Amino acid sequence: MGQSIWRFTTSVVLCSHYEEGPGKNLPFSAENKWWLLTMMTVYFGSGFAAPFFRVRHQLLKKKRMLGLERMAQRLRALTALAEDPASIPSTHMMATNRP
């Protein structure tokens, strides 16, 4: 059993046609150092920046919801004024009531 496994692994190694040398067994090219630097910066930078973008999204969503709530309050106030026109102060009274 051990002999057959040894022969199999030896034949697989002998039949493989991979290049030898440093960096040849990597799944990406390491020959252009500037391209490698750019790709590594994008890869690691995206992982580092993702939590910050998530927090920013949540804060903007909360801010947008607060803005919608203010708009809803204004709309309710305008609707109440439209239903009862007598409650709208006249411009003459507003001018005379100022201190």
Secondary structure, DSSP 4 states (H G I P E B T S, - for coil): -HHHHHHHHHHHHHH--PPPSTTTTSSS--SSHHHHHHHHHHHHHHHHHHHHHHHHHHHHHHHHHHHHHHHHHHHHHHHHHHH-GGGSPPHHHHHHS--
